[in-house]
């Protein structure tokens, strides 16, 4: 399995061949993944769960 240490950048692009997520580490290792919209939704949900984005949005709404 390839490990990308210290994410440097990510690129999301749509081509005629599909949607691709390319991630590059600061060690210049690059991994290009073909993803679906469902995959992207799962990634966003996982990020929200880990970082509590929904909770932060609620707190910002309360502060206004």
N, CA, C and O of each residue as an XYZ file, in Angstrom:
256
protein
N       0.843     -1.182      0.000
C       0.000      0.000      0.000
C       0.885      1.240      0.000
O       1.880      1.307      0.722
N       0.516      2.206     -0.807
C       1.262      3.451     -0.882
C       0.772      4.410      0.199
O      -0.431      4.608      0.371
N       1.712      4.994      0.916
C       1.373      5.970      1.939
C       1.819      7.352      1.475
O       2.952      7.534      1.030
N       0.933      8.305      1.580
C       1.248      9.685      1.233
C       1.467     10.426      2.555
O       0.530     10.654      3.321
N       2.703     10.788      2.797
C       3.037     11.496      4.043
C       2.875     12.993      3.836
O       3.278     13.536      2.808
N       2.285     13.650      4.815
C       2.170     15.110      4.794
C       1.606     15.616      3.472
O       2.341     16.094      2.607
N       0.311     15.502      3.333
C      -0.389     15.921      2.120
C       0.028     17.335      1.733
O      -0.070     18.269      2.529
N       0.494     17.470      0.499
C       0.926     18.761     -0.016
C      -0.178     19.413     -0.841
O      -0.450     20.606     -0.705
N      -0.815     18.606     -1.704
C      -1.910     19.146     -2.493
C      -2.824     18.030     -2.966
O      -2.432     16.865     -3.037
N      -4.043     18.412     -3.284
C      -4.947     17.460     -3.915
C      -5.660     18.166     -5.050
O      -5.934     19.364     -4.986
N      -5.952     17.408     -6.079
C      -6.614     17.946     -7.265
C      -7.807     17.055     -7.559
O      -7.687     15.830     -7.573
N      -8.935     17.659     -7.791
C     -10.135     16.941     -8.183
C     -10.468     17.391     -9.593
O     -10.654     18.583     -9.842
N     -10.545     16.436    -10.524
C     -10.815     16.810    -11.908
C     -11.796     15.834    -12.541
O     -11.818     14.646    -12.221
N     -12.598     16.362    -13.437
C     -13.536     15.536    -14.177
C     -13.087     15.498    -15.629
O     -12.877     16.537    -16.254
N     -12.944     14.293    -16.155
C     -12.533     14.108    -17.543
C     -13.568     13.223    -18.235
O     -14.532     12.782    -17.610
N     -13.364     12.970    -19.507
C     -14.245     12.070    -20.249
C     -14.168     10.651    -19.687
O     -15.098      9.864    -19.867
N     -13.067     10.318    -19.009
C     -12.874      8.984    -18.438
C     -13.425      8.856    -17.017
O     -13.421      7.758    -16.460
N     -13.894      9.944    -16.422
C     -14.443      9.894    -15.080
C     -13.914     11.002    -14.196
O     -13.300     11.959    -14.670
N     -14.161     10.859    -12.899
C     -13.706     11.831    -11.903
C     -12.460     11.262    -11.240
O     -12.435     10.096    -10.847
N     -11.424     12.093    -11.116
C     -10.165     11.655    -10.542
C      -9.770     12.566     -9.387
O      -9.874     13.790     -9.469
N      -9.315     11.933     -8.312
C      -8.765     12.631     -7.155
C      -7.279     12.317     -7.121
O      -6.887     11.163     -6.950
N      -6.461     13.332     -7.282
C      -5.009     13.156     -7.271
C      -4.469     13.797     -6.009
O      -4.732     14.969     -5.742
N      -3.711     13.031     -5.227
C      -3.094     13.559     -4.009
C      -1.581     13.450     -4.143
O      -1.049     12.467     -4.658
N      -0.906     14.487     -3.664
C       0.554     14.530     -3.710
C       1.068     14.884     -2.327
O       0.571     15.808     -1.683
N       2.073     14.138     -1.876
C       2.701     14.415     -0.598
C       3.879     15.345     -0.769
O       4.336     15.586     -1.886
N       4.373     15.871      0.348
C       5.530     16.755      0.257
C       6.797     15.992     -0.106
O       7.845     16.594     -0.341
N       6.697     14.647     -0.151
C       7.823     13.834     -0.615
C       7.721     13.561     -2.117
O       8.463     12.741     -2.657
N       6.784     14.263     -2.794
C       6.564     14.180     -4.234
C       5.913     12.876     -4.693
O       5.778     12.664     -5.898
N       5.504     11.997     -3.778
C       4.748     10.805     -4.170
C       3.345     11.254     -4.549
O       2.733     12.072     -3.863
N       2.844     10.703     -5.657
C       1.527     11.069     -6.148
C       0.687      9.821     -6.338
O       1.179      8.785     -6.784
N      -0.577      9.933     -5.995
C      -1.525      8.844     -6.155
C      -2.762      9.410     -6.840
O      -3.360     10.376     -6.366
N      -3.140      8.793     -7.967
C      -4.315      9.244     -8.711
C      -5.390      8.179     -8.596
O      -5.180      7.024     -8.967
N      -6.544      8.579     -8.077
C      -7.646      7.657     -7.823
C      -8.857      8.028     -8.666
O      -9.238      9.196     -8.749
N      -9.456      7.021     -9.289
C     -10.719      7.258     -9.980
C     -11.819      7.103     -8.939
O     -11.879      6.087     -8.246
N     -12.686      8.100     -8.824
C     -13.722      8.095     -7.803
C     -15.087      8.364     -8.434
O     -15.185      8.878     -9.549
N     -16.127      8.007     -7.700
C     -17.490      8.316     -8.119
C     -18.026      9.431     -7.228
O     -17.403      9.792     -6.230
N     -19.169      9.964     -7.591
C     -19.787     10.976     -6.739
C     -20.136     10.384     -5.381
O     -20.050     11.073     -4.364
N     -20.528      9.114     -5.353
C     -20.806      8.450     -4.079
C     -19.548      8.363     -3.221
O     -19.606      8.559     -2.008
N     -18.396      8.065     -3.859
C     -17.124      8.017     -3.126
C     -16.822      9.380     -2.503
O     -16.428      9.468     -1.340
N     -17.010     10.436     -3.289
C     -16.733     11.785     -2.791
C     -17.655     12.140     -1.629
O     -17.232     12.779     -0.665
N     -18.910     11.726     -1.724
C     -19.853     11.982     -0.627
C     -19.406     11.260      0.644
O     -19.495     11.815      1.739
N     -18.929     10.028      0.500
C     -18.439      9.278      1.662
C     -17.199      9.936      2.266
O     -17.043      9.968      3.486
N     -16.319     10.460      1.412
C     -15.119     11.150      1.889
C     -15.526     12.377      2.699
O     -14.982     12.621      3.776
N     -16.479     13.147      2.185
C     -16.938     14.354      2.879
C     -17.578     13.987      4.215
O     -17.344     14.653      5.223
N     -18.385     12.928      4.220
C     -19.018     12.490      5.467
C     -17.970     12.072      6.498
O     -18.103     12.376      7.684
N     -16.925     11.372      6.042
C     -15.867     10.940      6.962
C     -15.132     12.146      7.534
O     -14.816     12.169      8.724
N     -14.861     13.135      6.710
C     -14.191     14.352      7.186
C     -15.072     15.065      8.201
O     -14.594     15.516      9.242
N     -16.364     15.165      7.892
C     -17.305     15.813      8.821
C     -17.335     15.100     10.164
O     -17.377     15.745     11.212
N     -17.314     13.762     10.138
C     -17.344     12.998     11.385
C     -16.080     13.223     12.208
O     -16.144     13.389     13.426
N     -14.937     13.228     11.538
C     -13.667     13.371     12.247
C     -13.486     14.783     12.794
O     -13.057     14.964     13.934
N     -13.814     15.779     11.980
C     -13.550     17.160     12.378
C     -14.778     17.901     12.883
O     -14.675     19.065     13.271
N     -15.942     17.250     12.888
C     -17.145     17.859     13.434
C     -17.587     19.099     12.704
O     -17.988     20.072     13.342
N     -17.530     19.102     11.382
C     -17.901     20.284     10.605
C     -19.337     20.704     10.878
O     -19.623     21.899     10.944
N     -20.232     19.763     11.036
C     -21.627     20.102     11.308
C     -21.761     20.845     12.624
O     -22.551     21.784     12.720
N     -21.007     20.444     13.642
C     -21.050     21.116     14.939
C     -20.515     22.533     14.830
O     -21.070     23.450     15.436
N     -19.442     22.729     14.064
C     -18.872     24.059     13.885
C     -19.868     24.985     13.191
O     -19.989     26.153     13.559
N     -20.582     24.467     12.185
C     -21.572     25.274     11.479
C     -22.670     25.727     12.430
O     -23.108     26.875     12.370
N     -23.118     24.827     13.311
C     -24.159     25.175     14.268
C     -23.683     26.255     15.229
O     -24.436     27.172     15.557
N     -22.432     26.154     15.683
C     -21.884     27.149     16.602
C     -21.785     28.509     15.946
O     -22.060     29.525     16.585
N     -21.386     28.548     14.652
C     -21.292     29.811     13.940
C     -22.671     30.448     13.778
O     -22.817     31.664     13.900
N     -23.686     29.619     13.500
C     -25.046     30.127     13.358
C     -25.522     30.744     14.666
O     -26.182     31.783     14.653
N     -25.196     30.114     15.806
C     -25.606     30.612     17.108
C     -24.920     31.938     17.445
O     -25.493     32.777     18.141
N     -23.693     32.125     16.951
C     -22.912     33.322     17.271
C     -23.432     34.540     16.530
O     -23.162     35.666     16.949
N     -24.161     34.356     15.453
C     -24.625     35.478     14.621
C     -25.810     36.123     15.167
O     -26.317     37.080     14.582
